Structure formats: structure tokens, C-alpha cells
Amino acid sequence: MNNFSPNETGAPEASVSPSGAALKLLWSQEFNEDAGAGVDGKFWSFDIGDGSEVGILGWGNQEREWYLPEQAATDGSGSLVITATKLPADNSYMAYYGAPAEWASAKLHTAGKVSVLHGRIEARVRVPKGAGTWPAFWMLGTDLAQVTWPQCGEIDILEVRGRDPHTLVGTIHGPGYSGDNGS
């Protein structure tokens, strides 16, 4: 993986100094493990498969991939790398649409392990470009299992459609409202 600088986009650097009251760090994950290491299970869990097992076919977005934990690993330089891999046509991951899954990737979450009620959430994210990719960084309400989506609430901090890598989207979903990709 090549190093990436936000200044390559021509965007001004953001200030990292908060104004007003000092912020208190509640949780941090720097991914400083050796290259190839998995994530710390104390904080992270994986969604596995295509969503069929939990009744959310294609994870609600008609995704044509199969999530696997081995598709996410640290790079030894302080980053977590999530890799999308084209699967052989004869693979054994039978997807919700009746054929073998086309891609493998990873989907991680902190549900039941890390929860933030108030504060500032930030991440350093490098996203791929290309049709079919949809990297995202978002938060779901902790009561998802009790009230389902979107009643549990969701804040999409960052979503990028790979076909339009220069458009960053943030959206809020909640009871009676499911935003339209930032519109």
C-alpha cells in the first residue's frame, strides 16, 4: 500500500485543535500491530457472509460480495487494510441471489464492544475508486436488534461511491426518515 497524503486532493488541511472545552479521548484504535495481524477482538467483530444468515439479504444494499475476516489485516504501518478480492466462479460461497458470490471483502463493527453517546468521531480513511466499490464509515444505534433499521438510528459519517470518488456523502437515518445519500 502506498502512503497517501490528504493534500494530494488539493483540499486544505483540517484543523485538529478543538475550540472551546478540551476534548477527552474515549477510545482509540491505531492498528499498530505487525503486518498481517488481525484486529483486536476486544473491540472488533466481523459480519460474515452475505447477510442471509441474519435475514438481511445482500446486507440491504444488494451487495454481491461475501464478507470474510481474513480480508482485513494490519499493514505494519498503523493502518487496517480491507481487501476486495474477485472470487473464482466455482467458489463455495452461495449467495442470496442463487449463485456463488462474486467478491470477498470484510465488514467490521464494534457492536456490543465500543459505544459512544456524545463526542467527536474521527477516522483516517483511504478509499478505493472504481465502479462497484462503496466504502463507508458509519454508526448504528445500539438498539438495532430490538427496533430494526432505520428506527435504531444511523449516522453515515462517510460514504464514497467508487464510480464518483470525489463526492463524499454523510447521511442521517432514523424513525420515519431514511436520508437519500446526503440529498
LINDA-V935423 format. One record per residue. N is the residue number from 1. RES is the residue in one letter. D_LAST is the distance of its C-alpha to the last C-alpha in Angstrom with 2 decimals. Layout:
N&RES&D_LAST  N&RES&D_LAST
//
This chain:
1&M&33.15  2&N&33.04  3&N&32.24  4&F&28.90  5&S&28.36  6&P&25.02  7&N&26.74  8&E&26.81  9&T&23.26  10&G&24.51  11&A&22.20  12&P&24.16  13&E&25.43  14&A&23.87  15&S&26.32  16&V&27.47  17&S&29.47  18&P&28.04  19&S&28.97  20&G&30.70  21&A&32.12  22&A&32.86  23&L&30.72  24&K&32.56  25&L&31.83  26&L&31.43  27&W&31.12  28&S&31.06  29&Q&31.30  30&E&32.47  31&F&33.57  32&N&36.90  33&E&38.80  34&D&40.87  35&A&39.34  36&G&38.76  37&A&38.68  38&G&36.35  39&V&34.20  40&D&35.86  41&G&35.97  42&K&36.36  43&F&32.65  44&W&31.03  45&S&31.08  46&F&29.94  47&D&28.32  48&I&30.64  49&G&30.40  50&D&27.70  51&G&26.82  52&S&29.44  53&E&31.73  54&V&29.34  55&G&28.13  56&I&24.68  57&L&25.29  58&G&23.57  59&W&21.97  60&G&19.50  61&N&17.88  62&Q&20.90  63&E&21.96  64&R&25.25  65&E&26.70  66&W&29.23  67&Y&28.78  68&L&32.03  69&P&33.03  70&E&35.04  71&Q&31.96  72&A&31.29  73&A&33.92  74&T&34.52  75&D&35.56  76&G&38.23  77&S&36.44  78&G&34.08  79&S&31.24  80&L&30.24  81&V&29.79  82&I&28.01  83&T&29.35  84&A&28.19  85&T&31.32  86&K&31.95  87&L&34.28  88&P&37.41  89&A&37.15  90&D&39.89  91&N&38.40  92&S&38.92  93&Y&35.33  94&M&34.92  95&A&31.25  96&Y&29.76  97&Y&29.66  98&G&33.47  99&A&34.04  100&P&34.40  101&A&31.22  102&E&30.39  103&W&29.25  104&A&30.05  105&S&27.91  106&A&27.61  107&K&25.37  108&L&26.47  109&H&25.85  110&T&27.64  111&A&27.61  112&G&30.83  113&K&31.78  114&V&29.48  115&S&27.42  116&V&25.98  117&L&25.38  118&H&24.81  119&G&24.59  120&R&22.94  121&I&22.00  122&E&22.25  123&A&23.03  124&R&24.13  125&V&22.52  126&R&23.40  127&V&21.33  128&P&22.65  129&K&21.37  130&G&22.00  131&A&20.68  132&G&20.63  133&T&19.97  134&W&17.11  135&P&18.31  136&A&16.75  137&F&17.88  138&W&16.94  139&M&18.73  140&L&19.64  141&G&21.58  142&T&25.33  143&D&25.91  144&L&24.14  145&A&27.53  146&Q&28.21  147&V&25.08  148&T&23.03  149&W&19.33  150&P&16.93  151&Q&19.54  152&C&20.64  153&G&17.38  154&E&15.52  155&I&14.04  156&D&12.71  157&I&14.22  158&L&13.88  159&E&12.93  160&V&14.00  161&R&14.33  162&G&17.85  163&R&17.57  164&D&15.28  165&P&16.83  166&H&15.80  167&T&12.06  168&L&11.74  169&V&8.86  170&G&9.23  171&T&8.11  172&I&10.37  173&H&12.07  174&G&15.10  175&P&17.53  176&G&16.11  177&Y&12.45  178&S&10.77  179&G&7.11  180&D&5.31  181&N&5.64  182&G&3.82  183&S&0.00
//
